Each structure stands twice: as structure tokens, then as C-alpha cells.
Amino acid sequence: MRSPHAALRYRAHGYRGACRVTEEALLRISQRWARRLLILVPAVLLVLFTACSDPMTTIEPKSDFTEAIQGVYEIVFWLSMFVFVAIMLITLWLAVRYRERPGRVANQIHGNTRLEVLWTIIPVAIVLVMLVPTWQVIADTTATPPDDSMVIEATGKQWWFEFKYPELGITTANELHLSVDRPAHVKLYSDDVIHSFWIPQLAGKVDMVPGHENDLWFTPDADSVREEAYLGQCVEFCGASHANMRFRVYVHTAEEFDAWVQNELADAVEPTSELGQLGATLFVVRCAECHTIRGTAASIADFGPDLTHVGSRETIAAGILDNNIDNLVDWISNPAEIKPGINPENDITDKDPPLRFMRAFEEEISAEDILAIATYLSELK
Ligand code: CUA
């Protein structure tokens, strides 16, 4: 008769046997999956990356400025790849060549003048190869702008960008328009704190400093003309809505640019709808202390963005909302809800120019009146 212990051992053995079978099966399955994943993962990644279109990309330059930077970036990238691969290969070779073997005794050495000199000279040479073109690009991008440049005065404000074309007599906000055949000479200013001007595919990053003029210039590439805007962004932390301080840049053909200029130079159009006409009247009473709409009674103040042709812009609120009636209504009703930090409690009135934020008009006027103002603004093409 088998002892209870024997039965227990038998069961245990049987269990372990089954366990080994399962382990082997699992191993086979996991090996199969490892092989599949080895093919699948790169395939999926490849599809993902090729589908990527990043509007803030820094490696698809579209101007002389960003192409010059890309040139340096490529040199640094390939040098880094060379160093990476070389170190990996040498590490592998050393690990195999000097691996632990029976009877081998480690030989402690200290200092090898020839090696030390060699690995001092190689990094110095690599840094020099990066340094020379970097200096060249710094010199090129900070050189005096060409005579035929179009001057643009860009002013950073909490939290939007004002763009003035002094030679053309145009003032606009958050959407910069350029002609493909002319270098853009952007003079950078700030009305309050330090901001920074950056259009990843075209130019930047250069700080906008209060009381100081910085500038940059660039020429858009011949193939940079497109309907889609190039995205720009403030890149210096400037307060609660720093991340909401965006802008757009449109590169046009010379003809398209002229058409845009002509439209901008014209005074505001008269609203056609009844609601729009009511909005125009309300605007003068409610909004004219901060905003200008040229050609109307509301053309004195310049704290807020110039709204003469706001209806023709693609976005509102410094590039964070599509320009449509619903968003205009939301914005006028309670802008601080969309752009944190722009509460009137944060106004600074005892400085020049004063810093003033937009109020939540839902606390002052009816929803119908807000809709009327939004309708009026959307008609200002
Ligand atoms: Cu302006 Cu960040």
C-alpha cells in the first residue's frame, strides 16, 4: 500500500510535469510572438511616423534661416551617430575579446599616454567640426537684412501678438502674412514681460524684451507658399497663458499678398445683417475703449487687437480657437475661461502702456447682445 506521502509526492510530480509542459508551450508561444512582434512593431512604427505631419516640426525647414540651422543640425546628428555606433562597436568588441576565461588573470593598468592623447584630440576635432559651421550660421542669420526686406514690427503682449507693417500702414494681430519673394525683417518688441518669437519652420527663437529692440530676418523658400498656415508660438514663459500665446504665418505668392494688403488697407465693411448692424452699435459702446475698427466710431483705442478685418482671420484668441460665431460668443462671454490669467483683477493701469485684460461680458450684457457683437465681428472680412 502506498503511503499518503507517496501519493502526495506522485501528485506533486504530476503537477510539476504538467507545469513543465505548460512552460514549454508558453515558451514556444512567446517565441512565436517575439518573432511576430519583431516584424510588427517596426512596421507599425513606420506607418505611424510616415503618417506624422507635425506643424511645429523643426526638421522641415521652409526658409533660408531654418535651412541654415538644419545644415548644422545634420552635421551634429551624423557626428553623434558616428560616435554612438563607434562606441557601441568598441564596447562589444572589448566585452568579447576580454571576457572572463578560465586561467585568465586581469591585468590592472593605469594610464596610456598615447590613448589619452588620442581620445582628447578626437572630441576636440569633433567639437571644432561643429563649431565652425555654427559660427558661420550665427553670422549669416544675424547679418544686416537685405534692402528689399519688408519690415514687420511684432510686439508680444500678454497673451497675443501684434503685427504692424509700418511701410504699408497695416496693423493686425496673431496672423502674419508674408510674400514669398521678399525677405521678412521682423523687429521684435514687448509691451510687458519677456516673450519669444518662434516659427519652427521659418525662423526663431528670438526674445521679445521690454524696452529693447531685437530683430531677425528670413526669406521664405520658393516652395513655402501654401494655404495652410505655419504655426508660431511664444517660447519664453510669460505667465498663466504662455501656452495660449500662438500665432499663424501665411506665405503667399506676390499677387495673393498684394490682394491681402489691399483688403487690410480698406476700412471696415458695413455689416449687412440686421443683427450685425445692432452689433456694430453695441461694439462702439462696449468694446471701443480697447479695440479699434477703422472706418467706424470705434477707432481710438489700441490696448486690444485691431479688429478691422477680424472676420477674415482663421482663428481668434491668439490662435487657440477657430474663428466662428460660437467661439466668438464664448470668447466675449467669458474670455478668462478660455485663456486663464486674463482677468481684469490682473490689470496694471499705472504703467505705460497700461496692461488691461478683457472683461467677462456675460456679466454685463445679455446673450442676445453678445450674439449681435459676434455676428458683427464675423462680418468684418
Ligand atoms: Cu509670451 Cu510666453
Residues whose N, C-alpha, C, O or C-beta is under 5 A from the ligand:
A	BS01	CUA	I194 H195 S196 C234 V235 E236 F237 C238 H242 M245
